[in-house]
Amino acid sequence: MIDTAHLCHYFEKSGGPFRSLTALSFDEAAAIQRAKQAATPKSVNPQIDWFLTRRYEMEKNVRDRFIAIGGKPVSTAPIYFTLGPNEGMKSWFGDPAWVKIPVGEIDLDAVSFTYGDTFAVFNPALDTGEEYWGQVYRYEDIVKLIGRYGLPEDPPYDMKNWVFPKAKPINQYLKYIEAHVWSGAALENYRRPEAWNT
């Protein structure tokens, strides 16, 4: 069953929710990634400078495209969610927790969507011609798109234990509907541990 009524955010329980690497300066973000790489090498893209440069550029592109379709982002860096739950995301964290927020509690003028992981959906090498490649959507439009295509292909995988599908690299799958929340106003009630799922 496709759940388009909730946004889900996954995070490391000890760190808490709603942290944004790109809300920091490049140097601060790079230092965090290098420390994480030293502690758990497989959890970080080894090309840290490339990854961060690409991520800052991509988020600016998503934000600009969202504004062009009438979106009203408040922050310059998004907090990442999925539309509906996604089991694979739990394996991204050593001790995962997550929050599930009804879309009715969030100002959807400050939430953009992509049909898949942003890194994949904006990768021209993966484009197979469908209308959603390289596109940013508002809520009502992503729901219509899901009505036409269903959810993106999301094979079972386990990031924590390094278990991936054999057909192609996991980063070439779209995996989920990604939501970018560009305002922290609706998130405050979910910062408390009693609001988390584990």
C-alpha positions as CSV (number, residue, x, y, z in Angstrom):
1,M,0.0,0.0,0.0
2,I,1.4,3.4,-1.0
3,D,1.3,5.9,1.9
4,T,1.2,9.5,0.6
5,A,-0.2,10.8,3.9
6,H,3.0,10.9,5.9
7,L,6.5,12.2,5.7
8,C,9.2,10.0,7.3
9,H,12.6,11.1,8.5
10,Y,15.3,8.6,9.5
11,F,18.3,9.4,11.7
12,E,20.9,8.2,14.1
13,K,19.2,8.0,17.5
14,S,22.2,9.4,19.4
15,G,22.4,12.4,17.2
16,G,18.7,13.3,17.1
17,P,16.6,14.3,14.1
18,F,16.6,17.1,11.6
19,R,20.3,17.7,11.2
20,S,21.5,19.2,7.9
21,L,25.1,18.8,6.8
22,T,24.7,21.5,4.2
23,A,23.3,24.1,6.7
24,L,27.0,24.2,7.7
25,S,29.9,25.8,5.9
26,F,31.7,23.6,3.4
27,D,34.7,23.3,5.7
28,E,32.6,22.4,8.7
29,A,30.7,19.8,6.7
30,A,33.9,18.3,5.3
31,A,35.4,18.0,8.8
32,I,32.3,16.1,10.0
33,Q,32.5,13.8,7.0
34,R,36.2,13.1,7.6
35,A,35.7,12.3,11.2
36,K,32.8,10.0,10.3
37,Q,34.9,8.4,7.6
38,A,37.7,7.7,10.1
39,A,35.3,6.1,12.5
40,T,33.2,4.1,10.0
41,P,34.8,4.2,6.6
42,K,32.0,2.5,4.7
43,S,29.4,5.0,5.9
44,V,30.9,8.0,3.9
45,N,31.5,8.5,0.2
46,P,35.3,8.4,0.0
47,Q,35.4,11.4,-2.3
48,I,34.3,13.8,0.4
49,D,35.0,17.1,-1.5
50,W,33.3,15.8,-4.6
51,F,30.3,14.6,-2.7
52,L,29.8,17.8,-0.8
53,T,30.3,20.0,-3.8
54,R,27.8,18.0,-5.7
55,R,25.3,18.0,-2.8
56,Y,25.5,21.8,-2.2
57,E,25.0,22.4,-6.0
58,M,22.1,19.9,-6.2
59,E,20.3,21.3,-3.2
60,K,20.5,24.8,-4.7
61,N,19.2,23.4,-8.0
62,V,16.3,21.7,-6.3
63,R,15.5,24.9,-4.3
64,D,15.6,27.1,-7.4
65,R,13.4,24.7,-9.3
66,F,11.0,24.5,-6.4
67,I,10.7,28.3,-6.3
68,A,10.1,28.3,-10.1
69,I,7.0,26.1,-9.6
70,G,5.6,28.3,-6.7
71,G,7.3,26.7,-3.7
72,K,8.2,29.0,-0.8
73,P,11.3,27.6,0.9
74,V,12.4,29.3,4.1
75,S,15.8,27.7,4.8
76,T,18.7,27.4,2.4
77,A,19.3,23.7,3.2
78,P,16.6,21.0,3.4
79,I,15.8,18.4,5.9
80,Y,15.4,15.1,4.1
81,F,12.3,12.9,4.4
82,T,10.7,10.1,2.4
83,L,7.0,10.2,1.4
84,G,5.7,7.2,3.3
85,P,8.0,4.8,5.1
86,N,11.1,3.2,3.6
87,E,12.7,0.1,5.2
88,G,16.0,0.5,3.5
89,M,16.6,3.9,5.1
90,K,16.8,2.2,8.5
91,S,19.9,0.4,7.5
92,W,21.7,3.7,6.9
93,F,22.2,4.1,10.6
94,G,23.9,2.1,13.4
95,D,21.0,2.7,15.9
96,P,18.2,4.1,13.8
97,A,15.2,6.1,14.9
98,W,12.6,7.8,12.8
99,V,9.6,10.2,12.9
100,K,6.4,9.9,10.9
101,I,4.6,13.2,10.4
102,P,1.2,13.6,8.8
103,V,1.4,15.8,5.7
104,G,-1.5,17.9,7.2
105,E,0.9,19.1,9.9
106,I,3.4,20.6,7.5
107,D,3.2,23.7,5.3
108,L,3.4,22.0,1.9
109,D,4.5,25.3,0.3
110,A,7.8,24.6,2.0
111,V,8.2,20.9,0.9
112,S,9.5,19.8,-2.5
113,F,9.6,16.3,-3.8
114,T,11.6,14.3,-6.3
115,Y,10.7,10.9,-7.8
116,G,13.6,9.1,-6.3
117,D,16.8,9.9,-4.5
118,T,18.0,13.3,-5.7
119,F,21.5,12.1,-6.6
120,A,20.0,9.4,-8.8
121,V,17.1,11.4,-10.3
122,F,19.5,14.2,-11.3
123,N,22.1,11.9,-12.8
124,P,21.8,12.2,-16.6
125,A,23.5,8.9,-17.1
126,L,20.6,7.1,-15.5
127,D,17.8,8.9,-17.4
128,T,15.6,6.4,-19.2
129,G,13.3,9.0,-20.6
130,E,10.4,9.1,-18.1
131,E,9.0,12.5,-17.3
132,Y,10.3,12.6,-13.7
133,W,14.1,12.7,-14.4
134,G,15.6,15.9,-13.3
135,Q,12.3,17.3,-12.1
136,V,11.1,18.8,-8.8
137,Y,7.4,18.5,-7.7
138,R,4.9,20.0,-5.3
139,Y,2.9,17.6,-3.2
140,E,-0.2,17.4,-5.3
141,D,1.8,16.8,-8.4
142,I,4.0,14.0,-6.9
143,V,0.9,12.2,-5.7
144,K,-0.5,12.3,-9.3
145,L,2.9,11.1,-10.6
146,I,2.8,8.1,-8.2
147,G,-0.7,7.4,-9.5
148,R,0.8,7.0,-12.9
149,Y,4.1,5.2,-12.1
150,G,3.7,3.7,-8.6
151,L,6.7,4.0,-6.3
152,P,10.3,3.9,-7.6
153,E,12.1,0.6,-7.8
154,D,13.5,-0.1,-4.4
155,P,15.3,-3.5,-4.0
156,P,16.1,-4.9,-0.6
157,Y,19.5,-3.8,0.7
158,D,21.3,-3.4,4.0
159,M,23.7,-0.5,4.1
160,K,24.9,-1.3,7.6
161,N,26.0,-4.8,6.7
162,W,27.1,-3.9,3.1
163,V,24.5,-6.2,1.4
164,F,23.4,-4.8,-1.9
165,P,21.5,-6.0,-5.0
166,K,23.6,-7.7,-7.7
167,A,21.9,-6.2,-10.8
168,K,23.4,-2.8,-10.4
169,P,24.9,-0.4,-7.8
170,I,22.4,0.7,-5.1
171,N,23.0,4.3,-6.0
172,Q,21.6,3.7,-9.4
173,Y,18.1,2.8,-8.0
174,L,15.7,5.7,-7.3
175,K,14.5,3.8,-4.1
176,Y,11.9,6.2,-2.7
177,I,10.0,9.5,-3.1
178,E,12.3,12.0,-1.5
179,A,10.8,15.0,0.3
180,H,12.8,18.1,1.1
181,V,11.4,20.1,4.0
182,W,12.6,23.7,3.7
183,S,11.2,25.0,7.0
184,G,11.7,23.9,10.6
185,A,8.5,25.3,11.8
186,A,6.5,22.1,11.7
187,L,9.3,19.9,13.1
188,E,9.6,21.2,16.6
189,N,7.1,18.8,18.1
190,Y,9.1,15.9,16.8
191,R,12.5,16.8,18.3
192,R,11.5,15.1,21.6
193,P,12.5,11.4,22.0
194,E,9.0,10.5,23.0
195,A,7.9,11.4,19.4
196,W,10.5,9.0,17.8
197,N,10.0,5.5,16.6
198,T,12.8,2.9,17.1
